[in-house]
Amino acid sequence: MERKSSIDLFGAVSLTLFAIVLGVNQVAIKLGNTGFQPVFMAGLRSLGALIVMVLWMKLRGVPIRIRPGTWPSGLLLGLLFSLEFCCLFFALDWTTVARTSILFYTMPVWLGFAAHWLLDGEKMSPMKLAGQGLAVVGVAIAVFNRGGAGEASLLGDALALGAAFCWGGIALVARLGAVRQTRPEMQLLWQLMVSAPILLLISPLFGPLIRDLQPYHFGLLLFQVVAVASLGFLFWFWLLTIYPASSVASFSFLTPILGVALGWLVLGEQVGPGILIALALVCAGLLLINRPVKGPPR
């Protein structure tokens, strides 16, 4: 498809569907943890996605080649990816989907703070600073307002935030490290081929690998492998080649909304006023952060 200057109907529908997939993914992890130990399931997901990625790249003729000098940043991508999903999978084991969705998808907030100091031309405008402030207040409300928390724990909330920090770190490495010179497929491949052995090797340290395993758990794992960790993110990268990055990013506010809604609808989680206020503030903040800045293009 040709490059577009704005989001059209196809783009809006595609990005909304992808946000739904990411929202469903939180529920899939939560339910999957009842059958697989969290770190073991994260490792199986990375291994399965790695196989899918290699097959896809072979079929598409995308070269699988490690460029000289990209080893350090590639390994760092994989280590951060491993830590991110250790945190995320255990967060969903110990807290609710609603709370995890709000806290995990604050990644653009923490990335914005880091980019302000580390990246040229990424200084925060007053509008983005206001968005950062709204989102931080929303995070504080979500963490400290324990009303209607249900099964939530402070440790689970902290792990969800830790996963967001790792995700932001991955984005920074992809921007600053030598791996930025490689194709997006290779960057994703680095994350999968490093995280799969690490997560599978350390998983026995966290208890029995199998919990109450049922046939539907394999379906949940397959959904994560294909729809999220491999082809899903490749589809998102493809949309970035067609539509403006700021317009694509603006749809990120849908995912925490859908995560909270699905946690309530599918899992029967309690969603009190505090969570709804936190959700509104975080989403408003994300909209301001991702809103295009008027002026000459950088």
N, C-alpha and C positions, 0 to 999 in steps of 0.2 A: 504493500500500500504506500501511497505517496505521503510525504510529510504534511501534517496538518498544523495550522496556527492556533487552533482551539479544539476543545473537546466536542465531538459530534455525538449523534445518538449511539453509534456503535461503540465509541469510546466510553460514554457514560454507562451503557449497559455492561460492557466488559469489566470496567473498574468496580462497578457495584457488585457484580458476580464474584470478582476476586475478593472483595471485602467480605462477602458472605462466606466464601471458602475459608478465609482466615478466621472468621468468627466461629464457624463450625469446627475448625481445627482445635480451638481451645477446648471445646466440648469433647472432641475425639481423644485428646490427650488425657483429659480428666477421666473419661470412661476407660480408656486404654490402661491407665494406671491400676485399675482393679484386676487386670489380668497379667500385666507385665510389670516388673520392677522399673521405676521411672528411667534410671540411667541405661538399663538394658534396652528398653524400648527406644530411647533416643539413639542408641548405637545401631539398633536394627533399622531404624528409619534412615540414618545416614548411609548405612551399607546398601539398603535397597535403592535409595535415591542415587547413590554413586553408580550402581549398575545401570539404572535408567539413563543417567546422564551420559555415560560412556557409550551406550548403545545409540542414543539420540545423536551424539556428536559424530559417531562413525557413519550413521545413515545420512546425516546432513553434510558430511565431508568437512566438518570443522576439525582442524588439526589439534591433536592433543600433544602439546609441546610446552615444556617448561623453559621459559626464556632465561638466559644467563642473568644472574643477579637478583632473581625474584624469589629465591629460596627463603631468605629470612622473613620477608613480608608475607609470603604464602603460608609458611608455617605459623606465623603469628595469626593470620586469618583463621586457620584451622583450630588453633588453641582457643582463641576467643569464641569461635563457634561452638566448640566443645563445652566451654564454661557457660555460655549463654543457655544452651539447652539442658545442661545439668540443672541450672537455676530454674528455668522455665518449667521443666517437667516436675521437679520437686515442689515448685510454687503451686502448681495445679493439684498436687497431692495434698497440700497442707492448707490451701486457702480456696476461695471460690473462683469460679470462672469470671464472674462479674468484676471482682476486685483485681484479678490478674489482668483482665483485658484493659482496665483503666490504667493500671500502673505500667504494664509492659509497653503499651503503645504511646507512652510519653517519651519514647526514644528521641523524636525530633527536638524535644525541649533540651535534653542533655547534650545532644549533638550540636544544637545551636549555641549553647554556652561554650563548648569546646572549640567550635569553628570560629567563634568570635575572637579567640585568642591565638589559634593555631593556623588558620587559613587566611591567605590574602584575599581581600575583597569580600569577606564574610562578616563584616561588622554588623551588629544588630541595629536595625532601624528602630525608631520609637514604636512603630506598630508591632514589630516582632518582639520587642522588649515587653510590650503590654501583653502579648500572647504568652510569652514565657512566664510572666507573673501570674496570669490567670491559671495556667496549667499547674504551676507549682502550688498555688493555693488549693487547687483541686486535689492534687496528690496528698497534701497535708490533711485535708478533710477525709479523704479515703482511708488514710493510714490511722489517724487518731480518733475518728468517729467509729466506735466499735458497735454502735446500735445496729441490730439486724445483721451482724456479721456471720451468724450461723456457725459454720465449721471453720471460719477463717482464723488464722493465727498471725501474729506479728512477724514470725519467722517466714511464713509463706509470703506475706506482703513484701518483706525485705528481699526475698529471693526474686520476686517478680521485678522489683526495681533493679536488682543486680543484673537480671537478664537484659533489661532495657539499656543499662550502662554498657554491657558487652556488645550489644547490637550497635550502639553508637560507636564503640571502639572499632568494630568491623568496618563501618562506613568511613571512619577516619583513616584506617590503614589502607582501604581501597583508594582513598584520595591522595594520601601522602606517600605510601610505600611504592617500591618499584613494581609491585604487582598491578599498579594502575595502568601499566603499559600493555597488559594482556587483555584479551577479550573477556566479556562478562561470564561466558561459559567456563573459562578457565578459572576465574575468581571463585565461582560457585564450586567448581571441581576441587580446588584447593581446600575449601571448607569441608567438603564431604570426605575426601580421601584422607585428611588428617583426623577429622573427628570420629570417623567410623571405628578405626582400630583403638583409639584412645578410650572412647566411651565403652566399647565392648570389653576392653582389658580391665578397666577399673570398676566395671559394674558389679563384680562379685564382692567388692568391698562394702557395698551398700545393702547387703542382705540377699535373701533368696531371689533368683532371677525370675521365677514364676510365682504368681499369686493365684488367684482363682481364674485360671485361663479357660475361656469359652470360645467357640468358633467365631462369634462376632468380633472378638478382639483382633483377629487376623484381618477382618475387613476394615476395622478402624486403622490398623497399621498400614494397610495397602492404600487407604485414602491419604494418609499423611505422606507416604512415599511418593505417590504419583501426582496427586492434586495440589500438594503444597511444596514439598521439599525439592522437587525436580521440575516437572513440566509447568507447575503453577508459577514458579518464580521466573522461568524462562519466558512464559507468556507475559509476565509483568515487564521484563526487560524489553520484550518486543514492542509493547505499548509505548515504552519510553522512546523508542526510535521513531515513533509516529507522532506522538503528541508532546507538547511542552512539558518539561519535567515538573514545573510548578503546578500545572493543572493536574497532572497525574498524582502528585503528592497531596493535593488538596482533598482527595478522596480518602486519605488515611483516617480522617475523623469518623468515617462510617464504621470502621472495624471495632473500636471499643463500644459503640452504641449497639452493634449487632451482638458482640460478645456478652454484654449485660443482658440483652433481650433473650438470647439463646440460653444463657445460664438460668434465667427465670422460667422460660417456657419448657425447656427440655429437662432440666435437673431440679426444678422447683426451688431454686435458691431464693433466699429472702433479699429483697431489694428495698432497703429503707430510704428515707428522705436524704440521709447523708450521702449515700452512694449516688443517688440521682443528681444531687447538687454537685458532687465531685465530677461526675460524668459530664454534666453541662459545662463546667468550668474548663475541664481538660479539652473537650471538643471545641469550645470557643477559642481556646488558646491555640489549638492545632490549626484552626481556620486562619487565624491572624498570622501565625508563623509561616504558613504556606501560601499566603496571599501574595500575588506578584507585586513587586515594587515598581511604581511608575518611574520612568526616567530612561536614559539611554542604556541599551543593553551592555552588560559587562563582558 
